Amino acid sequence: MTTTTYSVRGMTCGHCVNSVSGEVGALPGVSAVEVDLPTGTVTVTSEQPLDAGAVRAAVEEAGYELVG
């Protein structure tokens, strides 16, 4: 298992959390997604390291921006 934390810009409410969690959680191999709204971090647990481009695309599909 691999755990990676990402910074996401633009999340302000529970709907934001649900959108990001849903999109990132749908990526192949993802077993858990935890969003910390106050810090803007998203912690993803997956079977193997995820492709950064796939994570970025999922966050953008939810309407937010992956920082870094």
CYANA upper distance limits for C-alpha pairs under 8 A (distance plus 0.5 A):
  1 MET  CA     45 THR  CA      7.25
  1 MET  CA     46 SER  CA      6.19
  1 MET  CA     47 GLU  CA      5.16
  1 MET  CA     48 GLN  CA      6.64
  2 THR  CA     45 THR  CA      6.06
  2 THR  CA     46 SER  CA      5.81
  2 THR  CA     47 GLU  CA      6.64
  2 THR  CA     48 GLN  CA      6.29
  2 THR  CA     49 PRO  CA      6.44
  3 THR  CA     43 THR  CA      7.27
  3 THR  CA     44 VAL  CA      6.04
  3 THR  CA     45 THR  CA      4.88
  3 THR  CA     46 SER  CA      6.99
  3 THR  CA     49 PRO  CA      8.47
  4 THR  CA     43 THR  CA      6.12
  4 THR  CA     44 VAL  CA      5.86
  4 THR  CA     45 THR  CA      7.12
  5 THR  CA     41 THR  CA      7.00
  5 THR  CA     42 VAL  CA      6.02
  5 THR  CA     43 THR  CA      4.70
  5 THR  CA     44 VAL  CA      6.75
  6 TYR  CA     41 THR  CA      6.05
  6 TYR  CA     42 VAL  CA      5.64
  6 TYR  CA     43 THR  CA      6.82
  6 TYR  CA     66 LEU  CA      7.66
  6 TYR  CA     67 VAL  CA      7.97
  7 SER  CA     40 GLY  CA      6.23
  7 SER  CA     41 THR  CA      5.07
  7 SER  CA     42 VAL  CA      6.79
  7 SER  CA     66 LEU  CA      6.49
  7 SER  CA     67 VAL  CA      5.83
  7 SER  CA     68 GLY  CA      7.90
  8 VAL  CA     40 GLY  CA      5.88
  8 VAL  CA     41 THR  CA      6.46
  8 VAL  CA     42 VAL  CA      7.48
  8 VAL  CA     59 VAL  CA      8.25
  8 VAL  CA     64 TYR  CA      7.27
  8 VAL  CA     65 GLU  CA      6.04
  8 VAL  CA     66 LEU  CA      5.06
  8 VAL  CA     67 VAL  CA      6.09
  9 ARG  CA     40 GLY  CA      6.97
  9 ARG  CA     64 TYR  CA      6.62
  9 ARG  CA     65 GLU  CA      5.61
  9 ARG  CA     66 LEU  CA      6.82
  9 ARG  CA     67 VAL  CA      6.99
 10 GLY  CA     64 TYR  CA      6.06
 10 GLY  CA     65 GLU  CA      7.23
 11 MET  CA     16 CYS  CA      5.72
 11 MET  CA     17 VAL  CA      7.43
 11 MET  CA     37 LEU  CA      7.21
 11 MET  CA     40 GLY  CA      7.18
 11 MET  CA     64 TYR  CA      7.45
 12 THR  CA     16 CYS  CA      6.82
 12 THR  CA     37 LEU  CA      7.39
 13 CYS  CA     17 VAL  CA      7.09
 13 CYS  CA     37 LEU  CA      7.80
 14 GLY  CA     18 ASN  CA      6.77
 15 HIS  CA     19 SER  CA      6.63
 16 CYS  CA     20 VAL  CA      6.71
 16 CYS  CA     62 ALA  CA      8.48
 17 VAL  CA     21 SER  CA      6.45
 17 VAL  CA     35 VAL  CA      6.68
 17 VAL  CA     37 LEU  CA      7.52
 18 ASN  CA     22 GLY  CA      6.42
 19 SER  CA     23 GLU  CA      6.78
 19 SER  CA     62 ALA  CA      5.92
 20 VAL  CA     24 VAL  CA      6.49
 20 VAL  CA     58 ALA  CA      8.07
 20 VAL  CA     59 VAL  CA      6.40
 20 VAL  CA     62 ALA  CA      6.03
 20 VAL  CA     64 TYR  CA      8.39
 21 SER  CA     25 GLY  CA      6.02
 21 SER  CA     33 VAL  CA      6.37
 21 SER  CA     34 GLU  CA      7.76
 21 SER  CA     35 VAL  CA      7.60
 22 GLY  CA     26 ALA  CA      6.67
 23 GLU  CA     27 LEU  CA      7.67
 23 GLU  CA     58 ALA  CA      5.77
 23 GLU  CA     59 VAL  CA      7.24
 23 GLU  CA     61 GLU  CA      7.68
 23 GLU  CA     62 ALA  CA      6.78
 24 VAL  CA     30 VAL  CA      8.20
 24 VAL  CA     33 VAL  CA      7.76
 24 VAL  CA     55 VAL  CA      6.93
 24 VAL  CA     58 ALA  CA      5.97
 24 VAL  CA     59 VAL  CA      7.18
 25 GLY  CA     30 VAL  CA      6.24
 25 GLY  CA     31 SER  CA      7.71
 25 GLY  CA     32 ALA  CA      7.20
 25 GLY  CA     33 VAL  CA      6.59
 26 ALA  CA     30 VAL  CA      7.58
 27 LEU  CA     54 ALA  CA      8.22
 27 LEU  CA     55 VAL  CA      8.35
 27 LEU  CA     58 ALA  CA      8.34
 29 GLY  CA     46 SER  CA      5.82
 29 GLY  CA     47 GLU  CA      5.77
 29 GLY  CA     48 GLN  CA      7.41
 30 VAL  CA     44 VAL  CA      7.54
 30 VAL  CA     45 THR  CA      6.46
 30 VAL  CA     46 SER  CA      4.68
 30 VAL  CA     47 GLU  CA      7.04
 31 SER  CA     44 VAL  CA      8.31
 31 SER  CA     45 THR  CA      6.17
 31 SER  CA     46 SER  CA      5.79
 31 SER  CA     47 GLU  CA      7.71
 32 ALA  CA     44 VAL  CA      6.36
 32 ALA  CA     45 THR  CA      5.55
 32 ALA  CA     46 SER  CA      7.49
 33 VAL  CA     42 VAL  CA      7.37
 33 VAL  CA     43 THR  CA      6.26
 33 VAL  CA     44 VAL  CA      5.16
 33 VAL  CA     45 THR  CA      6.93
 34 GLU  CA     42 VAL  CA      6.20
 34 GLU  CA     43 THR  CA      5.60
 34 GLU  CA     44 VAL  CA      7.03
 35 VAL  CA     40 GLY  CA      7.83
 35 VAL  CA     41 THR  CA      6.40
 35 VAL  CA     42 VAL  CA      4.97
 35 VAL  CA     43 THR  CA      6.88
 36 ASP  CA     40 GLY  CA      6.28
 36 ASP  CA     41 THR  CA      5.78
 36 ASP  CA     42 VAL  CA      6.83
 37 LEU  CA     41 THR  CA      7.34
 46 SER  CA     50 LEU  CA      7.78
 50 LEU  CA     54 ALA  CA      7.83
 50 LEU  CA     55 VAL  CA      7.68
 51 ASP  CA     55 VAL  CA      7.05
 52 ALA  CA     56 ARG  CA      6.59
 53 GLY  CA     57 ALA  CA      6.57
 54 ALA  CA     58 ALA  CA      6.68
 55 VAL  CA     59 VAL  CA      6.72
 56 ARG  CA     60 GLU  CA      6.62
 56 ARG  CA     65 GLU  CA      7.99
 56 ARG  CA     66 LEU  CA      6.23
 57 ALA  CA     61 GLU  CA      6.48
 58 ALA  CA     62 ALA  CA      6.90
 59 VAL  CA     63 GLY  CA      7.07
 59 VAL  CA     64 TYR  CA      6.07
 59 VAL  CA     65 GLU  CA      6.78
 59 VAL  CA     66 LEU  CA      6.92
 60 GLU  CA     64 TYR  CA      5.49
 60 GLU  CA     65 GLU  CA      6.22
 60 GLU  CA     66 LEU  CA      7.90
